[in-house]
Every structure is written in C-alpha cells, then in structure tokens.
Amino acid sequence: MTSEVRPAVAELHAWLAAFVHEVVEPGERTYFEQHARAADRWTIPPVMEEMKAAARAAGLWNLWLPRSEFGAGLTNAEYAPLCETMGRSHLAPEVFNCSAPDTGNMEVLVRYGTEEQKKRWLAPLLAGEIRSAFAMTEPAIASSDATNIEARIVRDGDNYVIDGRKWWTTGAPDPRCKILIVMGKTDPAAARHLQQSMILVPMDAPGVRVVRPLTVFGYDDAPHGHAEIVFDGVRVPAENLLLGEGRGFEIAQGRLGPGRIHHCMRAIGAAERALEAMCARVTSRVAFGKPLAEQGVVAEWIADSRIEIDGARLLVMDAARKMDAFGTKGARNEIAMIKVVAPNVAVRVVDRAIQAHGAAGVSEDFGLAYLYAQARVLRIVDGPDEVHKAAIAKNELRKYRKP
C-alpha cells in the first residue's frame, strides 16, 4: 500500500489549509459575536453562509465523497489529512459541507437511496441548502448495543408508522434540518441483526416532536445542537424505507466506517491546535523566574503531546489505507483501534493545554474548554471505548484459537 500523495491531492490540501488559516480561523470570532447578538440562539450566524459560499467558489466542497460525480473523488487515505486540517476549527467541516451527521447521511443516500430519495434529499444536502440528522440512540436502553433499540417502524398499507423516543440526535434543533434517518425495529421476531431498519422521516412530519436540546458539559452547541425527539404515530410513505426491511445494521456499517476515520482525524487536528496554543502560552509566560517552557513538567507535556499526536496520526492513516484496500470489514480492527486512540490522545493534549493556561484555560477566552468537551464526548459517540476494546481483544484472541 503506497503512501505517495498525488500532486493534485497535495495541491488541494494546500488550498484547504490556506483557507482554514486565512478565512475560517479568523472567522470564528465573527461567528461567535454574531451568535451572541442574535435574539434566538438557534439562528445561523450570517458569516457561516458567507464562508460556505467562498469555500464552494474555491472548489473546496463535498471533499469527503469518494465518488467523483458528487465530490472530489478522494480515497480515505487522501481525504484523511484534509479532515485533520478541518479539525483545527469546529466550524471548518460545515464550511466545506463535510460535517457530521450530514456526511454519513449523504453517504447512505448515495449508496442505498432510490433515485427519488436522492432527488428530494441528497441534492439539497450536497448543495448545502438543508441539513439532516441521524436518530438512533435512545434514553431508555443501552444504545452501545444497537440490538436493544425499541423504537418501532411498522408497516401499515402504503405507509410505515414510527413510534419511539430518541436522543442525542445531533443537528435536529438546527432550523435548517429538514430530514431525519431513523433506525428502529420492523420485525422483533427476526434474527438479532435483521430486526432493524432505517427510514427517512421529514422533520415536519406530524408526530415528530423535539422535546429539548441537550447539553454537552453545559454547552448546547447552538445553533446546531443535539435533541431528544419523540415519534408519536409518525406516518411516512413506504417508499421512504432505505434498502429494505431488516437492512438497518448493514446500512449502519457502511455509514460508520468512513465516519470514524473522519472523527479521528478531526480529533488529531484539534489536538494539534491545542498543542500550538500550549506552546504559545508557555513561551510567553514567566513563573518562578523563568518561562513556563523551561519548567521540566511543561517540557514533558509538550514532548508527550507530540509523540502521542504523531503516533495517533500514523495509526489512523494505516486504517484509512486498509479501508481503501480491503473495505470497512477488512479494516474493522484498525478502525476500532483508532476510535479508542485518537479521542484519548485529543483529551490528554487538550487537558495539558488547559493546565498550561491556568485559570484562563477553563474559560472560553482560549476555546480550550469547548475543545475538551468535544474531545471527551468522542470517547462515547460512535461506540464507547469499551465496546471497541472488546472487539479488538476478540480479534486478537482469535489468532490463538486451536483449529
């Protein structure tokens, strides 16, 4: 598996990095100021649409899609470094129309959607005109085991009726969110991994009710957010079902593999920015008669952070190349490993940066507190560490089984 970078991809990455440095990072202050002045927290700051228009005009749009007819035609290994660069700012993925959960939902529609579904929902998502959400996790059950899901999707003539309660439905409070992909049970009597299905549910369908926006370490992530949603007798046409009854887990596996690469590389980008902030702080602050950078423990923090970031990047790139070569199933062990490693590295690096900033680190003056919240939650979303470690151990032990 070659690690050689195509000149066109290297050039694209350079353009993207320049755009993030010159447009997105400076635009963060404007974004937060506009959001703070808005009468409604769930209003999109105008600068976001301005940055999106500029990114699209620059050809930096839908870069994550491997299919050239929709996106840039990059492999996972080619896209991963771009994703790391986007991870430097939590605004950047949306600016380039490369943010979750839209990327996963668009991937589902590209792979499994009908032509009508693509026309109605994929086209405006690709254009950045609307946003979407993915409703799987439920408050009443341990959703790390998706076979526990209790929401029902029941056929009734030419329709399906959806009943259930979901939460952590990221993006649902966003006023631009127009479509949900909902996972639920169509046949509780079927084999364990054939009970679930996925279906398209418009946000304005009767019976869809957003109960409340949820917070992450006190942050509501407005204007995008995460919602608890009730589905009360929601009726949608049968043609809204994706792929077929009992195919929910199949769709989920196709959706999650690339998404975990994206999450992990963005985490590495966030860690890099935190390390930069830490180095800038400790070279400019003096304590006990010398710069913080000359304090032994601080030098150790910096060294540990560089070692861990570079190691995590190598592991993620290895997973991306194996996914390109062998598919998601062939790289499942590597994907599980990076999902454990990258978020933990980001948490540790950001935590050190906070400590180096002292009391300022836990304020929002430097953005590190929010960065920590985002890194920490990544140890839970898309499967908690413990689930991935169990899978890694199972695969390792399989090598020692006697024939």
ABEGO torsion letter per residue (X at the ends): XBABBBAAAAAAAAAAAAAAAAAAAAAAAAAAAAAAABABAABBBAAAAAAAAAAAAAGBBGAABABAAABAGBBAAAAAAAAAAAAABAAAAAAAGABOAAAAAAAAAAAABBAAAAAAAAAAAAAGABBBBBBABBAABBAABAAABABBBBBBEABBBBBEBBBGBBGAABAABABBBBBBBABAABBAAAABBBBBBBAABBGBBBABBBBBGGBAGOAAEBBBBBBBGBBBBAAABBGEBGAAAAAAAAAAAAAAAAAAAAAAAAAAAAAAAAAAAAAABBBGGBBAAABAAAAAAAAAAAAAAAAAAAAAAAAAAAAAAAEAAAAAAAAAAAAAAAAAAAAAAAAAAAAAAEAAAABAAAGAAAAAAAAAAAAABGEBAAAAAAAAAAAAAAAABBX
